[in-house]
Amino acid sequence: MDISKNEITAFANAGISASLSPRGATAMPSISVVAPAYNEQEVLGEFHRRVTEVLAGLGCDYEIVLVNDGSRDNTLALMHALRERDPHVTVVDLSRNFGKEIALSAGLDHTKGEVVVILDSDLQDPPELIPEMLASWRLGYDVVYGVRTQRDGETWFKKLTAKYFYRLIKKISRVNIPTDTGDFRLMTRRAVDAVGKLREEHRFMKGLFAWIGFPSIPVFYRRDPRAAGTTTWNYWNLWNFALEGITSFTVAPLKVATYLGLSVAVLALLYAAFVVWKALMFSDPVQGYPSLMAAMLFLGGVQLISIGLLGEYVGRIFNEVKQRPLYLVNRLLGSDLRDARLPDSGKTP
């Protein structure tokens, strides 16, 4: 029996709708906002004010999970002061600096809400977009991720490299990682729990968020400059971050090394045959010390690059097989929000 294109299109459209479970136009979940912080004393108070203003205006149960990632200024003291004044605040004080990706994972592990919103504590991602994200959540989406239409307060070089990095990793990765997308997103409890099951030490969170799947939809926004303070991300950190993302979600560099080595070997074999033929046919002595050195240095460079790429992956294997915990918590001060994972919470995420 033949099926028409119109029937296929109709079933495809129905399948998209069937994958969603609308939650009702007036549904209001409990919300956890997660914000890792490293030396953010200048902006943390304003961050708390703006987030509280948005969540209180929604009239929902909420908490603000602040993660201290080994800050060296008064960030932790400010967190404790906010917790003392506001019972909606959770403070997760890590034992040392573990890096933003792991600090974010620690924050997600200690959330209690039915939905979780990830925000940067520097207020580059506006908390005022949370109501718009909730509108998509009510339609049945599990992940609502922010897509940057413009990045204010950043250099042209950083914008350019970020643009092409996200397009490169999307092209070479087997996971569809959205372009121009950071950590700013809303996630349901089941999406957060799914990410929590992925415990690899080398964490590229944007890739992990995409890997879990579940119905997702973008929300477009203009990224603001930092509200205060200075960023701790320099170009060396960004380079290592890009390397982490590429090696965590694709083996394409190893394939490139393989194909490059094969190509060089074929070219070298052809050139060797040409040199022998020329010597036999024309009695032309083999000459060219400079060209010989150039060839040797080129081949040596290809070999070292290939070994370096292999070493990156072997190093990751070495770190993963030790199975150390991702982080250690020095002190935890929880909020008053009821945990949505409790069986008697009476709500469905």
N, C-alpha and C positions, 0 to 999 in steps of 0.2 A: 504494500500500500504506500503510495507516494504522499509525502507531506509537503504542503506548500510553504513558500517563504513567509507568507503572512501568518500561518499557524506557528511556525518556528519563532517568529518575532513576538507573537502574542504570548507564547509559553515562556520565552526569555524574559519579557517584561513582567509576567506574573511571577516568575521565579525570583526576580529582584524584590518584589513586594513581599513574597512569601518568606524571604529570609529575614524580614524585619518583624519585630513584635512591638507595635505602638504601645506606649505606656500611658496615654491619656493626656489631654491638653492641660489639665490642672495638676498632674502628678508632680510632687515635690520630694526629691530624695534627700537623705542626709549627705552632706558634702564634706570631703576632706581636701584641703589645699596643701600641697607639698612644696616646700621651698628649701633646697640646700643652700647653705651660706658659708662662705669663706671670706673673712675680713670684710663684712658688710655692715659695720656699725653705723656708717653714715646714712644708710638708706633703710635699715630694717624697721625703724619706727614708722616711717612713711608707708612702707610696704604693709605693715600690720593695719594701719589706719585705713588705707584704701581697700584692702581685702575685706576687712570687717564691715566697712560701709556697704560694700556690694552684697555680702552674704546676709547681713542683718536686714538689708532692704528686701531680700528675697523671702524672708520669713521662714527659713529652713533651719534644721539642726545642722550644725557645722563644727568643724575644728580646723585649726591652722597648724600644720606639722612643720616645725622649724628644725632643720638638721644642721648642727654645728660640725663642720668638716675640719676640725683641728685649727680653728681660727686663732690668730696670734694677737688680735686687738681685743676690744671689749664686746665683740659680737655675742659671746656666750653670756656675759653678764647682762646684756640687754635682753637676751632671750628669757633669762630667769626673771627679769623685772616685768616683762610682758606676761609671763606665765603667772606671776604673783598677782597681777592686776586683772587678768582675763582668763577664766577657766576654760575657754575654748582653745587655748594654745597647748600644743604638745611640743616638748623639747626633747630632741634626740641628740645627745652629746656623744659623738664618736670618740674613741680613745686616742685617735691621731688623725692626721690628714690622709684620707684614702682616695681623694680625687672626686670630681663631680659625679661621674657615672655611678660609682659605688655609693656615694652619699645619697644620690637620688634613689637608688635601690633600697637603702636603709629607710628612707622616708616612706616609700611605698609599702615596705614590710610592716610599718607601724601605723598605717591608716586604719580607720574604723568605718568610714562612710560608705554609703551605697554607691556613690560615684566619687572619683578622685580627679582633681584638677592639678596639673603640674605647672608651676610658675617659677620663673627666675626671680630671685629676691632683689635684683637690681631694677625691677619694674620696667624692663624693656618690653615685656609681654603684658599688656594691660588687663588687669583683673575685671575691668568693666565689660569684657567680652563673655564672661561666664553665663549671663542670662541667654545670650545668643547660642552658646554651646548647649545649654539645657534644652533649648527648643529643638535642636537636632536629636538630643537624647530622647526626648518625648516621642519622636518619630520612630524610635526603635534602634538607633545606632549605638554600638558599643564603644566606638572611638570617634571623637571629634577632634581633629588635629588642626593646628593653626598653620596657615601658609602665608609667608611673608611676601607682600607685594612690594614693599620698600623697606630698606634697612637704614634708618637715620642714625647719625652719630658714629658711623664706621667709615674707615678709609676706603678709597676706591679699590685698593689692592685686595683688602680683605673681602669686599663684596665680590670682586671678580673671581678670586680663588674659591670662595664658598659656592658661587654659582656653578662653576665647572666641576668642583668636587662632587656635589650632589648629583649632577648629571652623569658623571663618570661612574660613581658607585651604583647608581640605578641601572646603568647599562650593563655593567659586568657582574652584578650580583644576581643570584637566583631568586632573591626576594625583591618584591616591588616596593622600594623605599621612596616615598614621595619626595619630590624636589622642593627646595626652599622651605623645608619644614624642620623646626627644632624640637625641643622637648615640650613646648607649650601644647597641652591637649587635655581633653576630658576623657576619662575612661570609666567603664562600669566596673563593678566589683569582680565580675568573672574575668574581665580582661586584665585587671590588676593581679588577680590570683594566678592567671596563666603566665604573666611575665615573672611572677615570683617563683615559678617552677624552674626558670632558666637561671642556673646558678654559676655559669662560667665566670671566671675571674676577669678575663679581658672582655669588658662590656662596652658595646657600642649601642646605647639605648635606643637610638632612632631606628636601628636595624631590628632590635628585639621587639620594639613596638609593632613594626611592620610584620615580623615573622609570625606573630600569634594569629594574624588574620582577624576574623570577626568583622561584621559590617562597620565600615568606616566612611566618614565624610569630612571634607575640608571646610574650614571657615577662614576667609581671607581677611588680613589685617595689615596695617602699617606698623612696623616695629619701631618703637620709640628709642631714643638714646637713653643711656643710664640716667636714673633720677639723681644720683649722687655717687661720689667715690670714683675709683678707677678700676678698670678690669685687671685681673691677674693673668689673663690669657695673652701670651706673646706669640710671635710667629713660630717659635720652636715648639711651644705647646700645641699650636694648631697643626703643625706638621705631624707631630706624634699622634694627635687625635685622628688625622686623616689616615695615617698608616694603620692605626688600630681598627678603624672602620673597614678599610679595604681587606686587611688580613683576617678580620673576624667573620666576614660574610662572603668571601669568594676565594677560590684558589687560582684565579686568573693570572696573578703574577708568576706562579709556578709554571703555568702553561706557556706564558710569554717567554720565560727563560728556556723552556724546552724547545719551543719553535725557533727562538733566536739561536740557540746552540746548534740545532739541526741545520738551519740556514747557513750559518758560518761554516759548519763542517762540509756542506755541499759545495759552497764557494771555494773553500780551501782545496778540496779534492779536484775541482775543475781547474783551478789555477795551477796546481801541481802537475796535472796532466798536460796543461799548456806549456809549462816550463820544460818538461821532459821532451815533448814533441818538438819544441823549438830547438833544443840542444841537439837532437838526433837529426833533424832535417837540415839545419843550417850550421851545425857545429858551433853554435853560439854558447860561449861559456856562461855559466850562471853568475850574474852580477847583482849588485844592489844591496849593500849592507844596510843603507837607510830604510829601504822598503822592507827588508827582512825584520828589522827592529820594530818598524811600525806595525807589521803583521803580528809579531809576537806580543807587543804591548796591547794591541786590540784584542787578541785572543785571551790574554791574561785578564784584561778588564771584563770581558764577557764572563769568564769563569768566576771572577770574584763577585760580580753582581749576582750571578746565579747562586753561588754559595751563600751570599748574604740573604737573598730571598728565602732560601731553604732554612737558614738559621733563624729567621723571623718566625717561621712556622714551628720549627723544632723548639724554640724558646717558649712558645705558647703551649705546646704540649707539655713541656717541663713544668710550667707553672700550674697547668690544670690537673696533672696527675697527683700533685701534692694534696689537693682537696682541702686547702685551708679555708676557713670561713671568709666570706667576703669582707666582713668588718667586725669590729668589736665595739660595744656600746659602753661608754664610761658611766653614763647616768641617763635614765629615762624618766621624764615627768609627763604623764599622760593627761589628756583632756577629759572633760566630763561627757563627751559624746559616747553614746551606746554603740557597741561594736555590731555592725550589720551582719557579721558572720555568725553571731550567736543564734542558735535555732529558735529562740523565743523572742527574737527581735520584732517579729510580726510584719516584716517588710521583705519585699523581693527585689534584689538589685537588677 
